[in-house]
Amino acid sequence: MSAHPEDFLLPPTGQNPDGSLKTPPPAYPGLDGFHLLEKMGDGAFSKVFKAYDLKHRRLVAIKVVRKYQLSSSQRAAVLKEAAIMRNLAHPNVARLYGFQESDDYYYLILELLPGGELFHRIVKLTYFSESLARHVITQVAEGIRMLHEEKGVVHRDIKPENILFEPIPIRPSGPNAPAAPYDEDKVDEGVFVPGVGGGGIGRVKIADFGLSKVVWGEQTMTPCGTVGYTAPEIVKDERYSMGVDMWALGCVLYTMLCGFPPFYDENVQMLTEKVARGQYSFLSPWWDDISAEAKDLITHLLKVDPRERYTIREFLAHPWIRA
């Protein structure tokens, strides 16, 4: 990502560009080579800051993890996350530039993806066209292919919040763009440009490897993930492997195409039971105009039996993906 000098012309300390007062980011020991610009997010044990890397002259994201709030197993998980990410290099996986620590903190120096989370883009656009959904999910799948086949890694938390993107300009579709009768208020995602993108979404990258694990085809039983995107074998406490990422891929694709996830219930127990049974449907009118090929692909991903579920190779060879 290129940066311009004006990106770093900061307002006086304690002021926003409009002159209003703000609280400056805190100073952290060991981060002298970075200028913290703003807080981007909060986690249970961490904060993420947008920062400028003074040595390499680039914008980055820095995840600051508070050691003193972590158990020994949680500290080990942070170290494992860094160790896995350090060995990943792929156009569709967010990069770890470096890992540092002080007495009280771990610091993960990460690639900054200024478009933010795919989740927020789905909320903004309501749902995606098939062309845009294909553009996104194919890139996510290419990242997963590398994880599964080259690194033996299962991500275990694929969901819209953990998919980031590089923004591109939106080219308006024009005043005559058709709208379905149930979505007159849908925001125009613009003209889709093959090989470039649409809806403001360019290159897409998988992020957040906090739950990832090296398995190399072996099975594991650790419960993890987000229930709405978690495979049946996880919620049923069965042994599982890389197929859980394929289930999550199906959930993400479903969500992009209609604007809501395949499995939802305000009651977590009821949601868990729906996932365990694979209880979902292509609801009308939202799915009426979506192609049979897209539905077929999702059906092959949301198979309760992981032995019947598509592998990453089968996914990438599907006619809808290759269209």
C-alpha positions as CSV (number, residue, x, y, z in Angstrom):
1,M,0.0,0.0,0.0
2,S,1.4,3.4,-1.0
3,A,1.4,6.3,1.4
4,H,1.8,10.0,0.8
5,P,3.6,12.6,2.9
6,E,0.3,14.4,3.6
7,D,-0.9,11.2,5.4
8,F,1.5,12.0,8.2
9,L,0.9,15.7,8.6
10,L,-0.6,15.4,12.0
11,P,-2.6,18.1,13.8
12,P,-1.2,19.6,17.0
13,T,-1.0,17.2,19.9
14,G,-4.4,16.7,21.6
15,Q,-6.4,18.0,18.6
16,N,-8.5,16.5,15.9
17,P,-8.2,18.0,12.4
18,D,-11.3,20.1,13.1
19,G,-9.5,21.5,16.2
20,S,-11.6,19.6,18.8
21,L,-9.7,18.0,21.7
22,K,-8.9,14.3,21.6
23,T,-7.1,11.8,23.8
24,P,-3.7,10.9,22.2
25,P,-2.9,7.2,21.9
26,P,-0.9,5.9,24.9
27,A,2.8,5.4,24.8
28,Y,3.9,1.7,25.0
29,P,7.4,0.5,25.9
30,G,9.2,-0.9,23.0
31,L,7.3,0.8,20.3
32,D,9.6,3.7,19.8
33,G,9.9,3.0,16.1
34,F,6.2,3.6,15.5
35,H,4.0,6.6,15.7
36,L,0.5,5.6,17.0
37,L,-2.1,7.5,15.0
38,E,-5.5,6.3,16.2
39,K,-7.2,3.4,17.9
40,M,-9.0,1.1,15.5
41,G,-10.6,-1.4,17.8
42,D,-10.8,-3.1,21.2
43,G,-10.7,-6.8,22.1
44,A,-11.2,-8.6,25.4
45,F,-7.4,-8.5,26.1
46,S,-6.1,-6.2,23.3
47,K,-6.3,-3.0,21.4
48,V,-5.5,-2.4,17.7
49,F,-3.9,0.9,16.6
50,K,-3.3,2.4,13.2
51,A,0.4,3.4,13.2
52,Y,3.2,4.7,11.1
53,D,6.3,2.5,10.9
54,L,9.2,5.1,11.0
55,K,11.9,2.7,9.7
56,H,10.0,1.2,6.8
57,R,7.9,4.4,6.1
58,R,4.6,2.6,5.9
59,L,1.2,2.5,7.6
60,V,0.6,-0.6,9.7
61,A,-1.8,-2.0,12.3
62,I,-0.4,-2.8,15.7
63,K,-2.3,-5.3,17.9
64,V,-1.3,-4.6,21.5
65,V,-2.1,-7.6,23.9
66,R,-2.0,-7.1,27.6
67,K,0.0,-10.0,29.1
68,Y,-1.1,-9.5,32.7
69,Q,-4.7,-10.3,31.8
70,L,-3.8,-13.6,30.1
71,S,-3.5,-17.1,31.5
72,S,-0.5,-19.2,30.6
73,S,-2.5,-21.0,27.9
74,Q,-3.7,-17.7,26.5
75,R,-0.1,-16.4,26.3
76,A,0.8,-19.6,24.5
77,A,-2.0,-18.9,22.0
78,V,-0.7,-15.5,21.2
79,L,2.8,-16.9,20.6
80,K,1.3,-19.6,18.4
81,E,-0.7,-17.0,16.4
82,A,2.6,-15.1,15.7
83,A,4.5,-18.3,14.9
84,I,1.8,-19.4,12.4
85,M,1.5,-16.0,10.7
86,R,5.2,-15.5,10.5
87,N,5.3,-18.4,8.0
88,L,2.5,-17.2,5.8
89,A,3.0,-15.3,2.6
90,H,0.1,-15.1,0.2
91,P,-1.7,-12.3,-1.6
92,N,-5.0,-13.2,0.2
93,V,-3.6,-13.5,3.7
94,A,-2.9,-10.5,5.9
95,R,0.8,-10.2,6.6
96,L,2.6,-10.2,10.0
97,Y,5.4,-7.7,9.6
98,G,6.9,-8.4,13.1
99,F,6.4,-9.5,16.6
100,Q,7.7,-7.7,19.7
101,E,7.1,-7.9,23.4
102,S,7.8,-5.9,26.6
103,D,7.4,-6.9,30.2
104,D,3.7,-6.2,30.0
105,Y,2.6,-6.4,26.4
106,Y,2.8,-8.4,23.2
107,Y,2.9,-6.5,19.9
108,L,1.8,-7.9,16.6
109,I,2.8,-5.6,13.7
110,L,0.3,-6.3,11.0
111,E,-0.5,-5.2,7.5
112,L,-3.0,-2.4,7.4
113,L,-6.1,-3.1,5.3
114,P,-7.8,0.3,5.2
115,G,-11.1,-1.1,3.7
116,G,-11.8,-2.7,7.1
117,E,-14.0,-5.8,7.7
118,L,-16.1,-7.4,5.1
119,F,-18.9,-7.5,7.7
120,H,-19.3,-3.7,7.6
121,R,-19.4,-3.7,3.8
122,I,-22.2,-6.3,3.8
123,V,-24.1,-4.2,6.2
124,K,-23.6,-1.1,4.0
125,L,-24.6,-2.8,0.7
126,T,-27.3,-5.0,2.2
127,Y,-26.1,-7.9,0.0
128,F,-23.7,-8.5,-2.9
129,S,-24.3,-9.3,-6.5
130,E,-23.1,-12.7,-7.6
131,S,-20.2,-11.2,-9.4
132,L,-19.0,-9.3,-6.3
133,A,-19.6,-12.3,-4.0
134,R,-17.6,-14.5,-6.4
135,H,-14.8,-11.9,-6.5
136,V,-14.6,-12.0,-2.7
137,I,-15.1,-15.7,-1.9
138,T,-12.6,-16.8,-4.6
139,Q,-9.9,-14.8,-3.0
140,V,-10.7,-16.1,0.5
141,A,-10.7,-19.6,-1.0
142,E,-7.3,-19.1,-2.5
143,G,-6.0,-18.0,0.9
144,I,-7.5,-21.1,2.4
145,R,-6.0,-23.3,-0.3
146,M,-2.5,-22.1,0.7
147,L,-3.3,-22.6,4.4
148,H,-4.6,-26.2,3.9
149,E,-2.3,-27.5,1.2
150,E,1.0,-25.7,1.7
151,K,1.0,-25.0,5.5
152,G,-1.3,-27.6,7.0
153,V,-3.1,-24.9,8.8
154,V,-6.8,-24.8,9.7
155,H,-8.0,-21.3,10.4
156,R,-11.1,-22.2,12.5
157,D,-12.6,-18.7,12.6
158,I,-13.5,-17.8,9.0
159,K,-16.3,-15.2,9.1
160,P,-17.0,-11.7,7.6
161,E,-15.3,-9.9,10.6
162,N,-12.0,-11.7,9.9
163,I,-12.0,-10.9,6.2
164,L,-10.4,-7.6,5.4
165,F,-10.0,-5.8,2.1
166,E,-8.2,-3.0,0.2
167,P,-10.7,-0.4,-0.9
168,I,-11.2,0.7,-4.5
169,P,-13.3,3.6,-5.9
170,I,-17.0,2.8,-6.6
171,R,-18.1,3.5,-10.2
172,P,-21.9,4.2,-9.9
173,S,-24.2,1.9,-11.9
174,G,-26.4,4.8,-13.0
175,P,-30.0,5.8,-12.4
176,N,-31.5,2.9,-14.3
177,A,-29.9,0.1,-12.2
178,P,-32.6,-2.5,-11.5
179,A,-33.7,-3.1,-7.9
180,A,-35.7,-6.0,-6.6
181,P,-39.1,-5.0,-5.1
182,Y,-37.9,-6.0,-1.6
183,D,-34.7,-3.9,-1.6
184,E,-35.5,-0.5,-3.0
185,D,-33.2,1.0,-0.4
186,K,-30.2,-1.1,-1.3
187,V,-27.0,1.0,-1.7
188,D,-25.6,0.9,-5.2
189,E,-22.5,-1.4,-5.2
190,G,-21.4,0.2,-8.5
191,V,-20.1,-1.4,-11.7
192,F,-18.2,-4.6,-11.2
193,V,-14.8,-4.7,-13.1
194,P,-13.5,-8.2,-13.6
195,G,-10.0,-8.6,-12.1
196,V,-10.4,-5.4,-10.1
197,G,-13.6,-5.7,-8.1
198,G,-16.7,-3.7,-7.2
199,G,-18.6,-2.4,-4.3
200,G,-15.5,-0.6,-3.1
201,I,-13.8,-4.0,-2.6
202,G,-10.5,-4.8,-4.3
203,R,-8.1,-7.3,-2.9
204,V,-9.4,-9.5,-0.1
205,K,-7.3,-11.0,2.8
206,I,-7.9,-13.4,5.6
207,A,-7.0,-12.1,9.0
208,D,-7.0,-13.0,12.7
209,F,-5.2,-16.3,13.2
210,G,-5.8,-16.4,17.0
211,L,-7.7,-19.7,16.7
212,S,-5.7,-21.3,13.9
213,K,-3.8,-24.5,14.3
214,V,-1.4,-26.6,12.3
215,V,-3.0,-30.0,11.7
216,W,-1.7,-31.4,8.4
217,G,-4.8,-33.5,7.8
218,E,-4.9,-34.8,11.4
219,Q,-8.0,-34.3,13.5
220,T,-8.5,-32.2,16.6
221,M,-11.3,-31.6,19.2
222,T,-10.7,-28.1,20.6
223,P,-14.0,-26.2,20.7
224,C,-13.6,-22.8,19.1
225,G,-15.0,-20.4,16.5
226,T,-18.2,-18.3,16.2
227,V,-21.3,-20.4,16.5
228,G,-23.1,-19.0,13.4
229,Y,-20.1,-20.0,11.3
230,T,-19.0,-23.0,13.2
231,A,-19.3,-26.5,11.6
232,P,-21.6,-29.2,13.1
233,E,-18.7,-31.4,14.1
234,I,-17.4,-28.6,16.4
235,V,-20.7,-27.8,18.1
236,K,-21.2,-31.6,18.6
237,D,-17.8,-31.9,20.2
238,E,-16.6,-34.4,17.6
239,R,-13.2,-34.6,16.1
240,Y,-12.7,-32.3,13.1
241,S,-10.1,-31.1,10.6
242,M,-9.8,-28.7,7.7
243,G,-13.5,-29.3,6.6
244,V,-14.6,-26.7,9.2
245,D,-13.1,-23.9,7.1
246,M,-15.1,-25.2,4.1
247,W,-18.3,-25.0,6.1
248,A,-17.5,-21.5,7.2
249,L,-16.7,-20.6,3.6
250,G,-20.3,-21.7,2.7
251,C,-21.7,-19.6,5.5
252,V,-19.8,-16.5,4.3
253,L,-20.9,-17.0,0.7
254,Y,-24.6,-17.4,1.8
255,T,-24.4,-14.2,3.9
256,M,-22.9,-12.2,1.1
257,L,-25.6,-13.2,-1.4
258,C,-28.6,-12.5,0.7
259,G,-27.4,-10.2,3.5
260,F,-28.0,-12.6,6.5
261,P,-26.4,-15.8,7.7
262,P,-27.8,-19.3,7.0
263,F,-28.0,-20.1,10.7
264,Y,-29.4,-17.6,13.2
265,D,-31.3,-17.6,16.5
266,E,-31.2,-15.3,19.4
267,N,-31.1,-18.3,21.7
268,V,-27.6,-19.8,21.5
269,Q,-28.8,-23.3,22.3
270,M,-31.3,-23.2,19.5
271,L,-28.7,-21.8,17.1
272,T,-26.3,-24.6,18.1
273,E,-29.1,-27.2,17.4
274,K,-29.8,-25.6,14.0
275,V,-26.1,-25.8,13.1
276,A,-25.8,-29.4,14.3
277,R,-28.7,-30.4,12.1
278,G,-27.7,-28.3,9.1
279,Q,-31.1,-26.6,9.3
280,Y,-31.1,-23.8,6.8
281,S,-33.0,-22.8,3.6
282,F,-32.9,-20.5,0.7
283,L,-35.6,-18.1,1.8
284,S,-37.9,-16.3,-0.6
285,P,-37.9,-13.6,-1.9
286,W,-34.2,-13.0,-1.1
287,W,-33.0,-16.1,-3.0
288,D,-35.5,-16.1,-5.8
289,D,-33.1,-14.4,-8.3
290,I,-29.9,-16.1,-7.2
291,S,-28.6,-18.7,-9.7
292,A,-29.0,-22.4,-9.2
293,E,-25.2,-22.8,-9.5
294,A,-24.6,-20.5,-6.5
295,K,-27.1,-22.5,-4.4
296,D,-25.6,-25.8,-5.6
297,L,-22.1,-24.6,-4.4
298,I,-23.5,-23.6,-1.0
299,T,-25.3,-26.9,-0.6
300,H,-22.1,-28.8,-1.2
301,L,-20.3,-26.7,1.5
302,L,-23.0,-26.9,4.1
303,K,-23.0,-30.7,4.3
304,V,-23.4,-31.8,7.9
305,D,-21.1,-34.9,7.3
306,P,-17.6,-33.4,6.6
307,R,-16.8,-36.4,4.4
308,E,-19.5,-35.2,2.0
309,R,-18.4,-31.6,2.1
310,Y,-16.4,-30.0,-0.7
311,T,-12.6,-29.8,-0.3
312,I,-10.9,-26.5,-1.3
313,R,-10.0,-28.1,-4.6
314,E,-13.6,-29.1,-5.4
315,F,-14.7,-25.6,-4.4
316,L,-12.3,-23.9,-6.8
317,A,-13.3,-26.2,-9.6
318,H,-17.1,-25.6,-9.3
319,P,-18.7,-24.1,-12.4
320,W,-20.0,-21.0,-10.4
321,I,-16.5,-20.2,-9.3
322,R,-15.1,-20.7,-12.8
323,A,-17.8,-18.7,-14.5
